[in-house]
Every structure is written in C-alpha cells, then in structure tokens.
Amino acid sequence: MAANYVVLAALCGLALLVYIGWVRHARNRYLDSFVFPEGLRRKLREARPEITREQENLVFDALREYFHLCRLAGKRFVSMPSQVVDDAWHAFILFTRGYDHFCRCALGRFLHHTPAEAMTSPTIAQEGIKRAWNLACRREGIDPKAPVRLPLLFAIDGMLGIAEGFHYQLRCDPGAGASGYCASHIGCGSCGGGCGGDSSCGGGGCGGD
C-alpha cells in the first residue's frame, strides 16, 4: 500500500512538472507571436514623432524582450533599462482590457508598472537593473561579467539617440570623460552611477501582483 502511494506521488509530481513546462512553453510562444495593435503604434508615434517606422519596430521588439525578462523573473522586480521602450509600455497600459488580456496570457498575472520615484529604496532599483542585465545577457548569449556588446534593451536609447534616454557605455573610463551609465559594472555587482546619471540606472520596472 505504501509503495502505491509513493508511485502515485511520483506520478503526480511528474504530471505537475509536465504541466508547468507546457504552461511556460505556451506563454513563451504567445509572447513571441503577439502582434502589438496598430492603435498602440500610433500612440508611440504621437509620443515619439522623431523615430522612423524601422526604429518603431525595434522599440516593439525591445518591449517584447522586456516582457520576456519579466516572465523569466516571475514576481521578482525587473527595472526598465530604456526610456523609449518605457514610453511604449506606458502606451500599452492605456489599452486597459487588451493589456490585461495580454498579461494573463503571456505572464499569467497582471504586470504592474512601478515608476522609479515610487520605489521604496535605491536597493530595489539596483537589484532590478542587475536582474534585467543578467536576464537580458542570458537571452542574447552575452557574458554579463565580460560583455562584448550591449543587450538590445540597454542599447536602444543610445542607438536611437533618445535625448533623455538611458545611455549605457559598454566600457566606462571616468577619466576619459565618458557619460551615461557603465553597463560593464552592472554584472559585477554595482550600478552604473559611476559614469554619471542617478544611481537607479533605469526607469521604472515590473513587479508582481
């Protein structure tokens, strides 16, 4: 009898693992195939009339990538490393029902936006940007402690020349007059404030329910 319970428990555990794997795969597939609505794209154009259609597509690629990072992080906080992608996220949130449906299908929960100024401590922001860096590097095959390039989310503001954006330098030498955030420091446990800018190293971020 006891052996039967052990076998049943093992089968239940295996079934649970299979189900969890299926759910993760389904959410990943949904997120990869999701088409951002044209109305959302119009909102971004209104907020950012200076970007081209090709650059707009890149912004939405980066927004999709950010949602992937939040999916991987679960309910752990992930800072938003890009201002222009944050603009797109804000616009998406305004489509309340559509955004809620997207969150439930892609993440299994509603994804709240936490502005940088609303964070309870600088430590949360620093942990969030480090988590964003490590997850983004992992997804793009970059060594987070010895990067040879910036992940898209950390590069896009600089690539598009966003004036008030978060511009990360791959290698920062304060003596050489570098400006922006030192991305090479993030994976080593410190935030990028050493090269200029505030210590939050990014905008808001995602948190759990």
C-alpha positions as CSV (number, residue, x, y, z in Angstrom):
1,M,0.0,0.0,0.0
2,A,2.8,2.4,0.9
3,A,4.6,1.7,-2.3
4,N,1.4,2.5,-4.2
5,Y,1.3,6.0,-2.5
6,V,4.9,6.5,-3.4
7,V,4.3,5.7,-7.1
8,L,1.1,7.9,-7.1
9,A,3.0,10.8,-5.6
10,A,5.8,10.4,-8.1
11,L,3.3,10.3,-11.0
12,C,1.6,13.4,-9.6
13,G,4.9,15.2,-9.3
14,L,5.9,14.3,-12.9
15,A,2.5,15.4,-14.2
16,L,2.9,18.7,-12.4
17,L,6.4,19.2,-13.9
18,V,5.0,18.4,-17.4
19,Y,2.1,20.9,-16.9
20,I,4.5,23.7,-15.7
21,G,6.7,23.1,-18.7
22,W,3.7,23.2,-21.0
23,V,2.5,26.5,-19.5
24,R,5.9,28.1,-19.8
25,H,6.1,27.0,-23.4
26,A,2.6,28.3,-24.2
27,R,3.4,31.7,-22.6
28,N,6.7,32.0,-24.4
29,R,5.0,31.1,-27.7
30,Y,2.2,33.5,-27.1
31,L,4.6,36.3,-26.3
32,D,6.8,35.6,-29.4
33,S,3.8,35.6,-31.7
34,F,1.9,38.5,-30.2
35,V,1.2,41.4,-32.6
36,F,1.1,44.8,-31.0
37,P,-2.0,46.6,-32.1
38,E,-1.8,49.4,-34.6
39,G,-3.5,51.8,-32.2
40,L,-0.6,51.3,-29.8
41,R,1.9,52.0,-32.6
42,R,0.0,55.3,-33.3
43,K,0.3,56.2,-29.6
44,L,4.0,55.7,-29.7
45,R,4.3,57.8,-32.9
46,E,2.5,60.6,-31.1
47,A,4.8,60.4,-28.2
48,R,7.9,59.9,-30.3
49,P,7.4,61.6,-33.7
50,E,11.1,61.7,-34.3
51,I,11.6,57.9,-34.7
52,T,11.2,56.2,-38.1
53,R,9.0,53.2,-38.8
54,E,12.0,50.9,-38.8
55,Q,13.0,52.3,-35.4
56,E,9.5,51.9,-34.1
57,N,9.6,48.2,-35.0
58,L,12.9,47.9,-33.0
59,V,11.2,49.6,-30.0
60,F,8.4,47.0,-30.0
61,D,11.0,44.2,-30.4
62,A,12.6,45.6,-27.2
63,L,9.3,45.8,-25.4
64,R,8.6,42.2,-26.2
65,E,12.1,41.3,-24.9
66,Y,11.3,43.2,-21.7
67,F,8.2,41.2,-21.1
68,H,10.3,38.1,-21.6
69,L,12.6,39.2,-18.8
70,C,9.6,39.8,-16.5
71,R,8.3,36.3,-17.5
72,L,11.6,34.7,-16.6
73,A,11.9,36.7,-13.3
74,G,8.5,35.7,-12.0
75,K,7.4,38.1,-9.3
76,R,11.0,39.4,-8.8
77,F,11.4,43.1,-9.7
78,V,12.9,43.9,-13.1
79,S,13.9,47.5,-13.8
80,M,13.2,49.1,-17.2
81,P,16.6,50.0,-18.8
82,S,15.1,52.1,-21.7
83,Q,13.1,55.3,-21.8
84,V,11.7,54.8,-25.3
85,V,10.6,51.3,-24.5
86,D,9.1,52.6,-21.3
87,D,7.1,55.0,-23.4
88,A,5.8,52.1,-25.5
89,W,4.9,50.2,-22.3
90,H,3.0,53.2,-20.9
91,A,1.1,53.5,-24.2
92,F,0.2,49.8,-24.0
93,I,-1.1,50.1,-20.4
94,L,-3.7,52.7,-21.7
95,F,-5.3,49.9,-23.7
96,T,-6.6,48.5,-20.4
97,R,-8.5,45.5,-21.4
98,G,-6.1,44.4,-24.1
99,Y,-3.2,44.9,-21.8
100,D,-4.8,42.9,-19.1
101,H,-5.6,40.0,-21.5
102,F,-2.0,40.1,-22.9
103,C,-0.5,40.0,-19.3
104,R,-2.7,37.0,-18.3
105,C,-1.8,35.1,-21.5
106,A,1.9,36.0,-21.6
107,L,2.8,36.1,-17.9
108,G,-0.1,34.5,-16.0
109,R,-0.6,37.7,-14.0
110,F,-1.2,41.4,-14.4
111,L,2.1,43.2,-14.8
112,H,2.2,46.5,-12.8
113,H,4.4,49.4,-13.7
114,T,6.4,50.9,-10.8
115,P,7.8,54.4,-11.5
116,A,11.4,54.9,-10.3
117,E,10.3,57.6,-7.9
118,A,7.8,55.2,-6.3
119,M,10.4,52.6,-5.4
120,T,10.8,52.1,-1.6
121,S,14.6,52.2,-1.7
122,P,17.5,52.6,-4.2
123,T,18.5,49.0,-3.4
124,I,15.3,47.7,-5.1
125,A,16.2,49.7,-8.3
126,Q,19.8,48.5,-8.2
127,E,18.7,44.9,-7.8
128,G,16.2,45.3,-10.5
129,I,18.6,46.7,-13.1
130,K,21.1,44.0,-12.2
131,R,18.4,41.4,-12.7
132,A,17.4,43.0,-16.1
133,W,21.1,43.0,-17.2
134,N,21.7,39.3,-16.2
135,L,18.5,38.0,-17.8
136,A,19.0,40.1,-21.0
137,C,22.5,38.9,-21.3
138,R,21.5,35.3,-20.8
139,R,18.8,35.6,-23.5
140,E,21.2,37.1,-26.0
141,G,24.2,34.8,-25.3
142,I,26.3,37.6,-23.7
143,D,28.6,37.0,-20.7
144,P,27.1,39.5,-18.1
145,K,30.5,40.0,-16.4
146,A,32.6,40.3,-19.7
147,P,30.1,41.7,-22.3
148,V,31.3,42.3,-25.8
149,R,28.1,44.2,-26.7
150,L,25.1,45.6,-25.1
151,P,21.8,43.7,-25.0
152,L,19.1,45.4,-27.0
153,L,17.2,46.9,-24.0
154,F,20.4,48.5,-22.8
155,A,21.5,49.7,-26.2
156,I,18.3,51.0,-27.8
157,D,18.2,54.5,-26.3
158,G,21.7,55.2,-27.5
159,M,21.0,53.6,-30.9
160,L,18.0,55.8,-31.5
161,G,19.6,58.9,-29.9
162,I,16.9,59.4,-27.3
163,A,17.9,62.7,-25.8
164,E,16.5,62.0,-22.3
165,G,17.1,58.3,-22.5
166,F,19.3,55.9,-20.5
167,H,22.5,55.7,-22.4
168,Y,24.8,52.8,-21.4
169,Q,28.5,52.6,-22.2
170,L,30.0,49.1,-22.6
171,R,33.2,50.2,-21.1
172,C,33.4,53.3,-19.0
173,D,36.5,55.3,-18.1
174,P,35.6,58.3,-15.9
175,G,39.0,59.8,-16.6
176,A,38.2,59.9,-20.3
177,G,35.0,61.9,-19.8
178,A,32.5,59.1,-20.6
179,S,28.9,59.9,-19.9
180,G,25.9,57.8,-19.2
181,Y,25.7,54.5,-17.3
182,C,28.5,52.0,-17.0
183,A,27.0,48.7,-18.2
184,S,30.2,46.8,-17.6
185,H,29.8,47.4,-13.9
186,I,26.3,46.0,-13.5
187,G,27.2,42.4,-13.9
188,C,30.0,42.8,-11.3
189,G,27.5,43.9,-8.6
190,S,27.5,47.7,-8.8
191,C,25.1,50.0,-10.5
192,G,26.2,52.3,-13.4
193,G,26.1,55.6,-11.5
194,G,29.9,55.8,-11.6
195,C,29.9,57.3,-15.0
196,G,27.1,59.8,-14.5
197,G,23.4,59.9,-14.0
198,D,21.4,58.8,-11.0
199,S,22.0,55.6,-9.2
200,S,18.8,53.9,-10.3
201,C,20.4,53.2,-13.8
202,G,17.0,53.0,-15.5
203,G,13.4,53.9,-15.4
204,G,10.5,52.1,-13.7
205,G,10.1,48.4,-13.7
206,C,7.7,45.5,-13.4
207,G,6.5,43.9,-10.2
208,G,4.1,41.1,-9.2
209,D,0.5,41.4,-8.1
